[in-house]
Protein backbone atom coordinates (compact mmCIF):
# COMPACT_ATOMS: atom_id res chain seq x y z
CA UNK A 1 0.00 0.00 0.00
CA UNK A 2 1.40 3.41 -0.92
CA UNK A 3 2.43 5.79 1.87
CA UNK A 4 0.00 8.47 2.98
CA UNK A 5 0.47 11.99 1.70
CA UNK A 6 -1.30 15.25 2.48
CA UNK A 7 -4.23 14.31 0.25
CA UNK A 8 -4.76 10.78 1.63
CA UNK A 9 -3.70 11.31 5.24
CA UNK A 10 -6.60 10.76 7.59
CA UNK A 11 -8.82 9.30 4.84
CA UNK A 12 -9.91 5.70 5.36
CA UNK A 13 -9.26 3.68 2.21
CA UNK A 14 -11.92 1.13 1.30
CA UNK A 15 -10.29 -1.95 -0.20
CA UNK A 16 -12.24 -4.78 -1.81
CA UNK A 17 -11.11 -8.36 -1.36
CA UNK A 18 -11.16 -9.03 -5.07
CA UNK A 19 -11.07 -7.23 -8.36
CA UNK A 20 -14.62 -6.27 -9.36
CA UNK A 21 -16.55 -3.43 -10.99
CA UNK A 22 -16.90 -1.89 -7.54
CA UNK A 23 -13.31 -2.87 -6.95
CA UNK A 24 -10.74 -2.55 -9.69
CA UNK A 25 -10.61 -4.53 -12.89
CA UNK A 26 -13.47 -6.91 -13.33
CA UNK A 27 -12.59 -9.77 -15.66
CA UNK A 28 -8.98 -8.71 -16.27
CA UNK A 29 -6.55 -9.78 -13.57
CA UNK A 30 -8.11 -13.09 -12.60
CA UNK A 31 -7.94 -13.79 -8.85
CA UNK A 32 -5.89 -10.67 -8.17
CA UNK A 33 -6.31 -8.51 -5.07
CA UNK A 34 -5.49 -4.90 -4.49
CA UNK A 35 -2.33 -5.94 -2.66
CA UNK A 36 -1.07 -7.90 -5.66
CA UNK A 37 -1.95 -5.08 -8.11
CA UNK A 38 -0.19 -2.25 -6.29
CA UNK A 39 3.06 -1.11 -7.84
CA UNK A 40 2.61 -3.15 -10.99
CA UNK A 41 3.55 -1.30 -14.14
CA UNK A 42 1.21 -1.38 -17.10
CA UNK A 43 3.80 -3.25 -19.10
CA UNK A 44 3.70 -6.01 -16.46
CA UNK A 45 0.03 -6.67 -17.20
CA UNK A 46 -0.58 -9.13 -20.06
CA UNK A 47 -1.53 -7.26 -23.26
CA UNK A 48 -4.86 -9.08 -23.48
CA UNK A 49 -5.81 -7.68 -20.05
CA UNK A 50 -4.86 -4.05 -20.64
CA UNK A 51 -7.91 -1.78 -21.04
CA UNK A 52 -6.84 -0.18 -24.30
CA UNK A 53 -6.13 -3.52 -25.94
CA UNK A 54 -9.43 -4.96 -24.71
CA UNK A 55 -11.30 -1.95 -26.11
CA UNK A 56 -9.64 -2.32 -29.52
CA UNK A 57 -10.33 -6.05 -29.67
CA UNK A 58 -13.76 -6.35 -28.02
CA UNK A 59 -15.24 -2.85 -27.79
CA UNK A 60 -15.67 -0.31 -25.02
CA UNK A 61 -18.79 -2.02 -23.66
CA UNK A 62 -16.63 -4.93 -22.46
CA UNK A 63 -14.71 -2.73 -20.03
CA UNK A 64 -15.58 -2.08 -16.39
CA UNK A 65 -15.93 1.55 -15.33
CA UNK A 66 -12.45 1.74 -13.72
CA UNK A 67 -10.92 0.39 -16.92
CA UNK A 68 -12.63 3.11 -18.96
CA UNK A 69 -11.36 5.70 -16.50
CA UNK A 70 -7.85 4.27 -16.85
CA UNK A 71 -7.97 4.87 -20.61
CA UNK A 72 -9.11 8.47 -20.04
CA UNK A 73 -6.31 9.02 -17.50
CA UNK A 74 -3.72 7.49 -19.87
CA UNK A 75 -0.94 7.41 -17.24
CA UNK A 76 -0.58 6.89 -13.52
CA UNK A 77 1.71 8.57 -11.05
CA UNK A 78 4.85 7.71 -9.10
CA UNK A 79 2.99 5.28 -6.84
CA UNK A 80 0.18 3.93 -9.02
CA UNK A 81 -0.24 2.78 -12.58
CA UNK A 82 -3.23 4.06 -14.55
CA UNK A 83 -5.42 1.13 -13.50
CA UNK A 84 -4.68 1.57 -9.81
CA UNK A 85 -5.24 5.29 -10.02
CA UNK A 86 -8.56 4.74 -11.80
CA UNK A 87 -9.62 2.25 -9.11
CA UNK A 88 -8.83 4.70 -6.31
CA UNK A 89 -10.77 7.38 -8.16
CA UNK A 90 -13.77 5.09 -8.62
CA UNK A 91 -13.78 4.07 -4.96
CA UNK A 92 -13.86 7.65 -3.74
CA UNK A 93 -16.12 9.00 -6.49
CA UNK A 94 -18.80 6.70 -7.98
CA UNK A 95 -19.63 7.79 -11.50
CA UNK A 96 -22.73 9.83 -10.60
CA UNK A 97 -20.71 11.76 -8.01
CA UNK A 98 -17.73 12.14 -10.30
CA UNK A 99 -19.92 13.90 -12.88
CA UNK A 100 -20.80 16.56 -10.28
CA UNK A 101 -17.23 17.19 -9.08
CA UNK A 102 -15.17 20.21 -10.05
CA UNK A 103 -11.64 20.25 -11.43
CA UNK A 104 -10.40 21.84 -8.21
CA UNK A 105 -12.13 19.25 -6.03
CA UNK A 106 -10.72 16.27 -7.92
CA UNK A 107 -7.25 17.74 -8.07
CA UNK A 108 -7.20 18.55 -4.35
CA UNK A 109 -8.91 15.47 -2.92
CA UNK A 110 -7.36 12.86 -5.18
CA UNK A 111 -4.02 14.40 -6.01
CA UNK A 112 -4.42 13.67 -9.72
CA UNK A 113 -3.51 17.10 -11.07
CA UNK A 114 -5.45 19.63 -13.09
CA UNK A 115 -4.77 18.00 -16.46
CA UNK A 116 -6.17 14.60 -15.49
CA UNK A 117 -9.12 16.21 -13.74
CA UNK A 118 -9.92 18.12 -16.95
CA UNK A 119 -9.64 14.93 -19.03
CA UNK A 120 -12.12 13.11 -16.79
CA UNK A 121 -14.69 15.89 -16.65
CA UNK A 122 -14.44 16.56 -20.39
CA UNK A 123 -15.13 12.90 -21.18
CA UNK A 124 -18.14 12.88 -18.83
CA UNK A 125 -19.51 16.06 -20.40
CA UNK A 126 -19.27 14.50 -23.86
CA UNK A 127 -21.28 11.55 -22.55
CA UNK A 128 -23.95 13.85 -21.13
CA UNK A 129 -24.23 15.75 -24.42
CA UNK A 130 -24.53 12.53 -26.39
CA UNK A 131 -27.27 11.32 -24.06
CA UNK A 132 -29.10 14.62 -24.48
CA UNK A 133 -28.84 14.36 -28.26
CA UNK A 134 -29.90 10.70 -28.45
CA UNK A 135 -32.97 11.36 -26.33
CA UNK A 136 -34.27 13.30 -29.37
CA UNK A 137 -35.80 16.22 -27.50
CA UNK A 138 -38.98 17.86 -28.70
CA UNK A 139 -38.80 21.65 -28.82
CA UNK A 140 -42.08 23.35 -27.99
CA UNK A 141 -40.80 26.60 -26.40
CA UNK A 142 -37.80 28.85 -26.98
CA UNK A 143 -36.56 27.99 -23.49
CA UNK A 144 -36.38 24.30 -24.49
CA UNK A 145 -33.94 25.23 -27.25
CA UNK A 146 -31.96 27.65 -25.11
CA UNK A 147 -31.36 25.21 -22.27
CA UNK A 148 -30.41 22.52 -24.77
CA UNK A 149 -27.79 24.77 -26.41
CA UNK A 150 -26.42 26.83 -23.51
CA UNK A 151 -23.92 24.22 -22.25
CA UNK A 152 -22.30 24.17 -25.68
CA UNK A 153 -22.57 27.77 -26.88
CA UNK A 154 -22.49 30.01 -23.84
CA UNK A 155 -19.08 31.55 -23.20
CA UNK A 156 -17.44 30.65 -26.51
CA UNK A 157 -14.89 33.28 -27.70
CA UNK A 158 -16.18 33.20 -31.30
CA UNK A 159 -19.61 33.18 -32.86
CA UNK A 160 -20.86 29.67 -33.63
CA UNK A 161 -23.94 29.46 -35.85
CA UNK A 162 -25.82 26.25 -35.17
CA UNK A 163 -28.92 24.77 -36.78
CA UNK A 164 -31.38 22.31 -35.27
CA UNK A 165 -33.18 20.25 -37.92
CA UNK A 166 -36.60 18.97 -36.83
CA UNK A 167 -39.26 16.58 -38.10
CA UNK A 168 -42.95 17.47 -38.42
CA UNK A 169 -43.50 16.90 -34.70
CA UNK A 170 -40.67 19.29 -33.77
CA UNK A 171 -38.48 16.42 -32.63
CA UNK A 172 -34.76 16.86 -33.19
CA UNK A 173 -33.41 14.91 -36.15
CA UNK A 174 -29.94 16.39 -36.38
CA UNK A 175 -27.98 19.40 -35.22
CA UNK A 176 -24.79 20.91 -36.55
CA UNK A 177 -22.58 23.94 -36.16
CA UNK A 178 -22.29 25.19 -39.74
CA UNK A 179 -20.42 28.47 -39.42
CA UNK A 180 -17.77 29.84 -37.06
CA UNK A 181 -16.67 33.46 -37.29
CA UNK A 182 -14.57 35.96 -35.45
CA UNK A 183 -16.10 37.71 -32.46
CA UNK A 184 -19.10 39.69 -33.65
CA UNK A 185 -19.06 38.22 -37.15
CA UNK A 186 -20.38 35.00 -38.68
CA UNK A 187 -20.65 34.31 -42.41
CA UNK A 188 -23.93 32.47 -42.91
CA UNK A 189 -24.81 30.91 -46.27
CA UNK A 190 -28.54 30.07 -46.66
CA UNK A 191 -27.80 27.55 -49.42
CA UNK A 192 -25.60 25.50 -47.09
CA UNK A 193 -28.26 25.42 -44.39
CA UNK A 194 -31.06 24.44 -46.76
CA UNK A 195 -28.90 21.75 -48.33
CA UNK A 196 -28.38 20.22 -44.87
CA UNK A 197 -32.12 20.41 -44.20
CA UNK A 198 -32.96 18.59 -47.43
CA UNK A 199 -30.26 16.01 -46.83
CA UNK A 200 -31.82 15.09 -43.48
CA UNK A 201 -35.45 15.40 -44.62
CA UNK A 202 -36.11 18.14 -42.10
CA UNK A 203 -39.55 19.74 -42.01
CA UNK A 204 -38.36 22.77 -40.08
CA UNK A 205 -35.29 24.49 -38.66
CA UNK A 206 -34.40 26.41 -35.53
CA UNK A 207 -31.45 28.77 -35.93
CA UNK A 208 -29.11 29.64 -33.10
CA UNK A 209 -25.84 31.37 -32.46
CA UNK A 210 -23.95 32.81 -29.51
CA UNK A 211 -22.81 36.34 -28.77
CA UNK A 212 -19.28 36.23 -27.34
CA UNK A 213 -19.93 39.53 -25.57
CA UNK A 214 -22.45 37.74 -23.36
CA UNK A 215 -25.26 40.11 -24.38
CA UNK A 216 -27.90 38.23 -26.41
CA UNK A 217 -29.58 41.35 -27.79
CA UNK A 218 -30.20 40.77 -31.54
CA UNK A 219 -28.23 42.91 -33.96
CA UNK A 220 -29.53 44.27 -37.25
CA UNK A 221 -27.39 41.65 -38.98
CA UNK A 222 -29.02 38.87 -36.92
CA UNK A 223 -32.47 40.00 -38.04
CA UNK A 224 -31.42 40.31 -41.69
CA UNK A 225 -29.88 36.82 -41.71
CA UNK A 226 -33.06 35.40 -40.18
CA UNK A 227 -35.20 37.06 -42.87
CA UNK A 228 -32.98 35.67 -45.65
CA UNK A 229 -33.18 32.16 -44.21
CA UNK A 230 -36.93 32.34 -43.76
CA UNK A 231 -37.32 33.36 -47.41
CA UNK A 232 -35.03 30.54 -48.56
CA UNK A 233 -36.98 28.05 -46.45
CA UNK A 234 -40.31 29.27 -47.84
CA UNK A 235 -39.18 28.48 -51.38
CA UNK A 236 -38.32 24.90 -50.33
CA UNK A 237 -41.23 24.27 -47.98
CA UNK A 238 -39.01 24.28 -44.90
CA UNK A 239 -40.20 26.45 -42.02
CA UNK A 240 -37.78 28.44 -39.87
CA UNK A 241 -39.41 28.37 -36.42
CA UNK A 242 -37.10 30.66 -34.50
CA UNK A 243 -33.65 32.13 -34.09
CA UNK A 244 -32.28 31.78 -30.56
CA UNK A 245 -29.35 33.97 -29.54
CA UNK A 246 -27.32 32.66 -26.61
CA UNK A 247 -25.54 35.04 -24.23
CA UNK A 248 -23.94 34.51 -20.84
CA UNK A 249 -26.57 32.53 -18.91
CA UNK A 250 -29.25 34.29 -20.95
CA UNK A 251 -30.96 34.09 -24.33
CA UNK A 252 -33.28 35.95 -26.70
CA UNK A 253 -35.85 34.41 -29.02
CA UNK A 254 -36.47 36.48 -32.15
CA UNK A 255 -39.89 34.82 -32.49
CA UNK A 256 -40.87 35.84 -28.94
CA UNK A 257 -39.66 39.38 -29.59
CA UNK A 258 -41.77 39.63 -32.76
CA UNK A 259 -38.65 40.10 -34.91
CA UNK A 260 -39.46 37.33 -37.42
CA UNK A 261 -41.79 38.59 -40.18
CA UNK A 262 -44.73 36.51 -41.34
CA UNK A 263 -44.12 35.39 -44.90
CA UNK A 264 -46.93 35.51 -47.44
Secondary structure, DSSP 8 states (H G I E B T S, - for coil): -----TTTTT------SS--SSSS-TTTSTT--HHHHTT--GGGS-GGGSHHHHHHHH-GGGS-HHHHHHHHH----SS--HHHHHHHHHHHS-HHHHTT--HHHHHHHH--HHHHHHHHHHHHHHHHHHHHHHTT-B--SHHHHHHHHHHHHTT-SSEEEEEEEE-TTSBEEEEEEEEEESTT-----HHHHHHHHHHTT-SEEEEEEE-TTS-----HHHHHHHHHHHHHHHHHT-EEEEEEEE-SS-EEETTTTT-S----
